[in-house]
């Protein structure tokens, strides 16, 4: 999939981490951008950087995808501005460390709202026009967590399993339409994800992390190649593949031990 001169890319969770770096990757393609996140100042800073560095058009939308009305508001706002989205990057998401019963239920439901509900709704809103134009794509940012159950991060891991299954199914459904879906599945990454996730508990084990920039470059390249699942890094590829060969009980205990609490 080669970028076109009129291509517009919408990136959620664009103010930091992988989302910010993906925005930089698409801007380097000379794609116009719509940046969505909760923090206006961070979006403005990134928008100015990308305009100056690449001469692209950048719009910003401040929105909190925890709020159920946000996806529809984003869609209607862009429609009102006459902006057609060619590529949707569903990057916004978060998780929490801790046993399910020990974590606030409302916060865990918010994980479902952002990681699943908002992703599905945004996809449902923007996909029909992509199909009508016979071009475009969706890049869903999942996780290697989607390949295994995740004791002590149960809702987050389950949400990424949903994203993996949903992305693969859509990829197949869209065959021949000119639209494709890639699921980017990073492992541990240097970002503010861990700071949010550990707001209640701290993980015992620490894994070597890839930089957000490295993850984004690989995910962006795989999206352009129309790869349906992108797993950056050999160790992460192993983590995504090995559980299929191991007993489920062993996998559950192994992941539970990795996520165990101090």
C-alpha positions as CSV (number, residue, x, y, z in Angstrom):
1,X,0.0,0.0,0.0
2,X,1.7,3.2,-1.2
3,X,0.7,6.6,0.3
4,X,-1.3,8.9,-2.0
5,X,-1.0,12.6,-2.1
6,X,-4.5,13.2,-0.6
7,X,-4.2,10.6,2.1
8,X,-5.4,11.6,5.6
9,X,-4.5,9.5,8.6
10,X,-6.4,9.7,12.0
11,X,-4.3,8.6,15.0
12,X,-5.8,8.2,18.4
13,X,-3.7,8.4,21.5
14,X,-1.3,10.6,19.5
15,X,0.1,12.7,22.3
16,X,2.8,10.3,23.4
17,X,4.4,6.8,23.0
18,X,3.7,4.6,20.0
19,X,0.8,6.9,18.8
20,X,3.1,9.9,18.6
21,X,5.8,8.0,16.8
22,X,3.3,6.5,14.3
23,X,2.1,10.1,13.6
24,X,5.7,11.0,12.8
25,X,6.0,7.9,10.5
26,X,2.9,8.8,8.5
27,X,3.9,12.5,8.3
28,X,7.2,11.4,6.8
29,X,5.1,9.8,4.0
30,X,3.6,13.3,3.4
31,X,0.3,12.1,4.8
32,X,-2.1,14.7,6.3
33,X,-3.0,13.9,9.8
34,X,-5.8,14.2,12.4
35,X,-4.4,13.8,15.9
36,X,-6.6,12.7,18.7
37,X,-5.8,12.6,22.4
38,X,-6.9,14.1,25.8
39,X,-4.2,16.8,26.1
40,X,-4.6,19.7,23.8
41,X,-1.1,21.2,24.5
42,X,0.7,18.0,23.7
43,X,-1.3,17.7,20.4
44,X,-0.5,21.3,19.4
45,X,3.2,20.8,20.1
46,X,3.2,17.6,17.9
47,X,1.1,19.2,15.2
48,X,3.5,22.2,14.9
49,X,6.5,19.8,14.8
50,X,5.0,17.8,11.9
51,X,3.8,20.8,9.9
52,X,7.3,22.4,10.1
53,X,9.2,19.1,9.5
54,X,7.1,17.7,6.6
55,X,4.8,20.4,5.3
56,X,1.7,18.4,5.9
57,X,-1.7,19.5,7.1
58,X,-2.4,18.5,10.7
59,X,-5.7,18.9,12.5
60,X,-6.1,18.1,16.2
61,X,-9.1,16.9,18.2
62,X,-9.2,16.8,22.0
63,X,-11.2,13.8,23.1
64,X,-11.3,11.3,25.9
65,X,-12.3,7.9,24.4
66,X,-13.4,6.7,27.9
67,X,-16.5,8.8,27.2
68,X,-19.0,6.8,25.2
69,X,-20.0,9.8,23.0
70,X,-16.4,10.6,21.9
71,X,-16.2,8.3,18.8
72,X,-19.4,9.7,17.3
73,X,-18.3,13.3,18.1
74,X,-14.9,12.7,16.4
75,X,-16.7,11.3,13.3
76,X,-19.2,14.2,13.1
77,X,-16.6,16.8,13.7
78,X,-14.4,15.6,10.9
79,X,-17.5,15.3,8.6
80,X,-18.3,18.9,9.4
81,X,-14.8,19.9,8.4
82,X,-15.0,18.0,5.2
83,X,-12.1,15.7,6.2
84,X,-12.2,12.2,4.8
85,X,-10.2,9.6,6.7
86,X,-8.2,7.2,4.6
87,X,-6.3,5.4,7.4
88,X,-7.5,4.9,10.9
89,X,-4.9,4.2,13.6
90,X,-6.6,2.9,16.7
91,X,-3.7,3.4,19.1
92,X,-5.4,4.7,22.3
93,X,-5.5,2.2,25.1
94,X,-4.4,1.5,28.6
95,X,-4.2,-1.3,31.3
96,X,-3.9,-1.8,35.0
97,X,-1.7,-4.2,37.1
98,X,-3.4,-6.0,39.9
99,X,-5.8,-8.9,40.7
100,X,-9.2,-8.3,39.1
101,X,-11.0,-8.2,42.5
102,X,-8.5,-5.7,43.9
103,X,-8.7,-3.1,41.1
104,X,-11.5,-0.5,40.9
105,X,-14.3,-2.0,38.7
106,X,-15.0,1.4,37.1
107,X,-11.4,1.7,35.9
108,X,-11.5,-1.8,34.5
109,X,-14.7,-1.0,32.6
110,X,-12.9,2.0,31.2
111,X,-10.2,-0.3,29.8
112,X,-13.0,-2.1,27.9
113,X,-14.4,1.3,26.8
114,X,-11.2,2.6,25.3
115,X,-9.4,-0.6,24.2
116,X,-12.5,-2.3,22.7
117,X,-15.7,-0.2,22.4
118,X,-14.1,3.0,21.1
119,X,-11.9,1.0,18.7
120,X,-14.9,-0.9,17.3
121,X,-17.1,2.2,17.0
122,X,-14.4,4.3,15.2
123,X,-13.8,1.4,12.9
124,X,-17.5,1.0,12.2
125,X,-17.9,4.8,11.5
126,X,-14.9,5.3,9.2
127,X,-14.7,1.9,7.4
128,X,-17.7,2.2,5.1
129,X,-16.3,5.2,3.3
130,X,-13.0,3.5,2.8
131,X,-14.7,0.6,1.2
132,X,-16.8,3.0,-1.0
133,X,-13.5,4.7,-2.2
134,X,-11.9,1.3,-2.6
135,X,-8.8,2.3,-0.7
136,X,-7.6,2.8,2.8
137,X,-6.7,0.9,5.9
138,X,-6.9,0.4,9.6
139,X,-3.9,-0.1,11.9
140,X,-5.0,-1.4,15.3
141,X,-2.4,-1.3,18.0
142,X,-2.8,-4.5,20.1
143,X,-0.1,-6.3,22.1
144,X,1.7,-9.6,22.5
145,X,-0.6,-9.8,25.5
146,X,-3.4,-10.6,23.1
147,X,-1.9,-14.1,22.5
148,X,-2.1,-15.3,26.1
149,X,-4.3,-15.0,29.2
150,X,-3.0,-12.4,31.7
151,X,-3.4,-13.0,35.4
152,X,-2.9,-9.8,37.3
153,X,-3.8,-7.8,34.2
154,X,-6.8,-9.9,33.2
155,X,-9.0,-7.2,31.5
156,X,-6.1,-5.6,29.6
157,X,-4.9,-9.0,28.2
158,X,-8.5,-10.0,27.3
159,X,-9.0,-6.6,25.6
160,X,-6.0,-7.2,23.4
161,X,-7.1,-10.7,22.6
162,X,-10.3,-9.1,21.3
163,X,-8.3,-6.7,19.2
164,X,-6.3,-9.5,17.7
165,X,-9.3,-11.6,16.8
166,X,-11.3,-8.6,15.5
167,X,-8.4,-7.4,13.4
168,X,-7.8,-10.8,11.8
169,X,-11.5,-11.3,11.0
170,X,-11.8,-7.8,9.4
171,X,-8.6,-8.4,7.4
172,X,-10.2,-11.5,5.9
173,X,-13.6,-9.9,5.4
174,X,-12.0,-6.9,3.5
175,X,-10.1,-9.1,1.0
176,X,-10.5,-7.6,-2.4
177,X,-12.0,-4.3,-1.3
178,X,-8.9,-2.2,-1.5
179,X,-8.9,-1.8,2.3
180,X,-6.8,-3.8,4.7
181,X,-6.2,-4.2,8.4
182,X,-3.0,-4.6,10.3
183,X,-2.7,-5.5,14.0
184,X,0.5,-4.2,15.5
185,X,1.4,-6.3,18.6
186,X,4.3,-4.8,20.5
187,X,5.8,-6.3,23.6
188,X,7.2,-4.2,26.5
189,X,7.7,-0.7,25.1
190,X,9.2,2.5,26.5
191,X,6.2,4.7,27.0
192,X,3.9,6.1,29.7
193,X,1.8,2.9,29.6
194,X,3.6,1.3,32.6
195,X,3.2,4.4,34.7
196,X,-0.6,4.3,34.2
197,X,-0.8,0.5,34.5
198,X,1.1,0.6,37.8
199,X,-0.9,3.3,39.4
200,X,-2.3,0.6,41.7
201,X,0.5,-2.1,41.8
202,X,4.0,-2.8,40.6
203,X,5.1,-5.7,38.6
204,X,7.9,-7.8,40.0
205,X,9.6,-8.8,36.8
206,X,10.9,-6.3,34.3
207,X,11.5,-7.1,30.6
208,X,13.8,-5.4,28.2
209,X,11.8,-2.7,26.3
210,X,11.9,-1.6,22.7
211,X,11.6,2.1,22.1
212,X,8.3,3.6,20.9
213,X,10.0,4.8,17.8
214,X,11.3,1.4,16.9
215,X,7.9,-0.2,17.4
216,X,6.2,2.5,15.3
217,X,8.7,2.2,12.4
218,X,8.2,-1.6,12.2
219,X,4.4,-1.3,12.6
220,X,4.2,1.4,10.0
221,X,6.4,-0.5,7.5
222,X,4.3,-3.7,8.0
223,X,1.1,-1.7,7.5
224,X,2.4,-0.4,4.2
225,X,3.3,-4.0,3.2
226,X,-0.3,-5.0,4.2
227,X,0.9,-7.5,6.8
228,X,-2.0,-8.6,8.8
229,X,-0.1,-9.2,12.1
230,X,3.0,-7.2,13.0
231,X,5.1,-8.3,16.0
232,X,8.2,-6.2,16.4
233,X,11.3,-7.9,17.7
234,X,12.5,-11.5,17.7
235,X,11.9,-12.0,21.4
236,X,8.3,-10.7,21.0
237,X,7.7,-13.0,18.0
238,X,8.8,-15.9,20.3
239,X,6.4,-14.7,23.0
240,X,3.6,-14.6,20.5
241,X,4.4,-18.1,19.0
242,X,5.6,-20.2,22.0
243,X,2.3,-20.3,23.9
244,X,0.6,-22.2,21.1
245,X,3.1,-25.1,21.7
246,X,2.8,-25.1,25.5
247,X,0.0,-26.4,27.8
248,X,-2.5,-23.6,28.6
249,X,-2.1,-24.2,32.4
250,X,1.7,-23.6,32.1
251,X,1.2,-20.5,30.0
252,X,-1.3,-19.0,32.6
253,X,1.1,-19.6,35.4
254,X,4.1,-18.3,33.5
255,X,2.3,-15.0,32.6
256,X,0.9,-14.8,36.1
257,X,4.3,-15.1,37.6
258,X,5.6,-12.4,35.2
259,X,2.8,-10.0,36.3
260,X,3.0,-11.0,39.9
261,X,3.0,-8.2,42.5
262,X,5.5,-7.1,45.1
